[in-house]
Each structure stands twice: as C-alpha cells, then as structure tokens.
Amino acid sequence: MADSNFIDYVKFCSRSGAGGAGSVHFRREKHVPKGGPDGGDGGRGGHIILRGNAQHWTLLHLKYKKHVIAEEGKNGEGGRRKGRDGKDIILDVPLGTVAKDAETMEVLFEITEDGQEVILTPGGRGGLGNDHFKTATNQAPHYAQPGEPGIEEWIVLELKLLADVGLVGFPNAGKSTLLASISAAKPEIGDYPFTTLVPNLGVISYRDDKSFVMADIPGIIEGAAEGRGLGLRFLRHIERNSILLFMIPADADNIQQQYEILLSELEQYNPELLDKKRILAITKADMLDEELINEMKKDVPKDIPSIFISSVSQYNLDKLKDLLWQAITND
C-alpha cells in the first residue's frame, strides 16, 4: 500500500434525488367521456448508499468526489402508471468506515461487514396521484401530491482499520520491522521519527493454517491526544484492534515510564481503549544477553504480559505469536 494512496478521511456533499410528483389525470376513452381519476404516483428519488467492500483498504477512490448526486424520481402518469424511481448511487467503502455528519460530527453509522448496505442520504418519496384522493363527496379530485425534495448534506467518512492486533509505541520502537519480519507486508523502515506515515496491515501466518491481522500504526508522541505530531490522525485506527501490542525498545531510558506515557495518551483519546487486552514487547533484545534480560525484567511493568523480542535475529518471535494468538482466541 503506497503511502500517497492511503486515504482514511474524505468529506463530500451528498444529495439524494427528489421524489416525482403525483399525476392529476382522468380516464378518457371513446365510450367513457367522464371517467374517474387515474393519476399515477411519482417515483422515489434515488438514495445515496454506502456498501462494505472487503476488497477496498482505503478511501482513495472517493478522494476527488466532492459532490455525489442521485437521480430524481419521475412524475406519475395517467392510467395509474407510477413514475420510475430515481437511480440509487452506491459507494463502496472499506470495512471499518464510519459515516459522520460533517457539521455536528455525530456518528451516523459504521460499515463493518462485507456487502453491508446502509442508506446514507435517503431519496424523497414520490407524491400520490389524484387516484388516491377520490371520495364519495369528491369524485373528481383535481390535485395530487408533489414529490418530497431530496436531502443535501455534508458527510465525513473516516476509516478505522479492522485488525486483530494493533502495534502501539513511540516512533522507532521497531513496529515496522516486526511487521516486516512476521508477515508479507513491506512497510517503510528507517531510523528517524515518523518513518511510518500511514497504517500498514499484515497477515500473520500461525500454526495449522491459522492467521491473524496486525496493523502497524504510526508512532505516538507525547501529546498525541491533543493533536501533536501525527497523533490524532492515527489514534482512531487503534480503536478497532482486539489486542494492543505495546512496543518499547530495550535501549529506552525508562521502560515503565514510556509504557505509562503511551497508556496516558490512549486514555486521553478514548478511555475505552484501556479495556482492551494488552501485551508488552521489549524490542531490540538482540543487544542484550540473558543476564541483562533477567536484570531488566525487574523494571518491566508487572500488570501486563511481557516478552523480550528481536525482529532482526527472530528472537522469541514464535513465542510472541503464541501470546498474541492466545489473547485473540481467549475472550
């Protein structure tokens, strides 16, 4: 997934179609000079619909759609002929897409399943023809309903990645290196802040043809919950992950302190994130010998399962996958 092609936020004007007007018409035939009303109903205006598509991973295809306009319904006709409904517009979106009202930022709904369809902006109803308004005292009504107008609204779509495991850590904690080591994903790797500018997904193969999905999310910096760095833009991708794998390098000044800062940033952004299962990986352990690892274990947080790993030397990566699989499968 190329960096420039990962789009997780779009805003556009969504306008549904107006309903067609009902018809005012009376039956007129050679031997029926004064037939009753037979005006048909107007057609419904077209809906704007979002549909989940598991083949999409980004909102890139919607980036340049600033206006999405559905077709209007056709007017009714005589002979009780109903007007044609306006054609719906269906927008395919990746799983994990959240639709919001652009003015209030209220969440309207979420798309989480392949093939799931939800009406984003409903079309106007068609008006009833005069055939519906005939009564005992009014045998020849000369009126029908107009169609309902369509709705015009500004919509925001946000993508929150759906993954089993989300990697949480400061820049250069080794998240991209781990993902590249245990999956077929090829994230950019480098020794400078914010190497990862977009989330990367990787499928991790496990025993007996099992697998799970891991998301490498751009590094958090202190103050991310207030919008510093790239924080706010990417913290939302952590919301959908089942397991949070915290990653802190072995050469960190204070492992406990870094862990608490990461927890604090998540809590400020969304306290519910702290309810997710957590595992701590101390990365770059190839720099350590067994004696030093045992000594460092005294400073590792005690309220979270932890493991020392090295993506470069593959040290303990199989054990890490075991830990993750147990956490994913044990509710």
Secondary structure as GFF3:
##gff-version 3
##sequence-region A 1 331
A	DSSP	three_ten_helix	3	5	.	.	.	ID=ss1
A	DSSP	beta_strand	9	15	.	.	.	ID=ss2
A	DSSP	beta_strand	48	52	.	.	.	ID=ss3
A	DSSP	three_ten_helix	60	62	.	.	.	ID=ss4
A	DSSP	beta_strand	67	69	.	.	.	ID=ss5
A	DSSP	beta_strand	89	93	.	.	.	ID=ss6
A	DSSP	beta_strand	97	101	.	.	.	ID=ss7
A	DSSP	beta_strand	107	111	.	.	.	ID=ss8
A	DSSP	beta_strand	117	121	.	.	.	ID=ss9
A	DSSP	three_ten_helix	130	133	.	.	.	ID=ss10
A	DSSP	beta_strand	152	159	.	.	.	ID=ss11
A	DSSP	beta_strand	165	168	.	.	.	ID=ss12
A	DSSP	alpha_helix	175	182	.	.	.	ID=ss13
A	DSSP	beta_strand	200	205	.	.	.	ID=ss14
A	DSSP	three_ten_helix	207	209	.	.	.	ID=ss15
A	DSSP	beta_strand	211	216	.	.	.	ID=ss16
A	DSSP	three_ten_helix	224	226	.	.	.	ID=ss17
A	DSSP	alpha_helix	231	235	.	.	.	ID=ss18
A	DSSP	three_ten_helix	236	238	.	.	.	ID=ss19
A	DSSP	beta_strand	243	249	.	.	.	ID=ss20
A	DSSP	alpha_helix	255	269	.	.	.	ID=ss21
A	DSSP	three_ten_helix	271	275	.	.	.	ID=ss22
A	DSSP	beta_strand	277	283	.	.	.	ID=ss23
A	DSSP	three_ten_helix	285	287	.	.	.	ID=ss24
A	DSSP	alpha_helix	290	296	.	.	.	ID=ss25
A	DSSP	three_ten_helix	297	299	.	.	.	ID=ss26
A	DSSP	beta_strand	306	308	.	.	.	ID=ss27
A	DSSP	alpha_helix	317	329	.	.	.	ID=ss28
###
